[in-house]
Amino acid sequence: VHYEIDTVVPSSASDVFSIDADSGEIRLRGTLDFETVAFYDLHVKATDKGTPPLSGHCKVVLEV
């Protein structure tokens, strides 16, 4: 299964999060400040390696 972050809300935080394409582990690449942004929505897509490939989506909500 291959994981990727489709979108991040707010879009200004798209470089703050990263995801391991193989394990799906989400990590921070920067700092979070609850006074600036209190909620983040990450839309994650998982695609298998079948023929044809199938995919699923989930939403990760982070409250700071």
C-alpha positions as CSV (number, residue, x, y, z in Angstrom):
1,V,0.0,0.0,0.0
2,H,1.2,3.5,-0.9
3,Y,0.2,6.4,1.3
4,E,0.1,10.1,0.4
5,I,-1.3,13.3,1.8
6,D,-3.8,14.7,-0.7
7,T,-4.7,18.0,0.9
8,V,-4.0,19.9,4.1
9,V,-6.4,22.5,5.5
10,P,-5.3,25.2,5.9
11,S,-3.2,25.0,2.8
12,S,-0.5,27.2,4.3
13,A,0.4,24.2,6.5
14,S,1.1,21.7,3.6
15,D,4.8,21.7,4.3
16,V,4.4,21.1,8.1
17,F,3.4,17.4,7.7
18,S,5.0,14.5,6.0
19,I,3.8,10.9,5.6
20,D,5.9,7.7,5.1
21,A,4.7,6.3,1.8
22,D,5.2,2.7,2.9
23,S,4.0,2.7,6.6
24,G,1.5,5.7,6.5
25,E,3.2,7.2,9.6
26,I,2.5,11.0,9.7
27,R,5.2,13.2,11.1
28,L,5.7,16.9,11.8
29,R,8.4,18.8,9.8
30,G,7.8,22.0,11.6
31,T,6.3,23.5,14.7
32,L,2.6,24.1,15.5
33,D,1.3,27.2,17.2
34,F,-2.3,26.9,18.6
35,E,-2.6,30.7,18.6
36,T,-2.1,30.8,14.8
37,V,-4.0,27.6,13.8
38,A,-5.9,25.4,16.3
39,F,-7.2,22.7,13.8
40,Y,-5.7,20.9,10.9
41,D,-7.5,18.6,8.4
42,L,-5.3,16.1,6.6
43,H,-6.8,14.1,3.7
44,V,-4.8,10.9,3.3
45,K,-5.0,8.6,0.3
46,A,-3.9,4.9,0.3
47,T,-3.5,3.1,-2.9
48,D,-2.7,-0.6,-3.3
49,K,-0.4,-2.1,-5.9
50,G,-3.1,-4.3,-7.6
51,T,-4.2,-4.3,-11.2
52,P,-6.1,-2.1,-11.4
53,P,-5.0,-0.2,-8.3
54,L,-7.7,0.5,-5.7
55,S,-7.6,3.4,-3.3
56,G,-9.2,4.6,-0.1
57,H,-9.3,7.9,1.6
58,C,-9.5,9.1,5.2
59,K,-9.5,12.4,7.0
60,V,-7.1,13.0,10.0
61,V,-8.2,15.9,12.2
62,L,-5.6,17.4,14.5
63,E,-6.5,19.7,17.3
64,V,-3.6,21.7,18.8
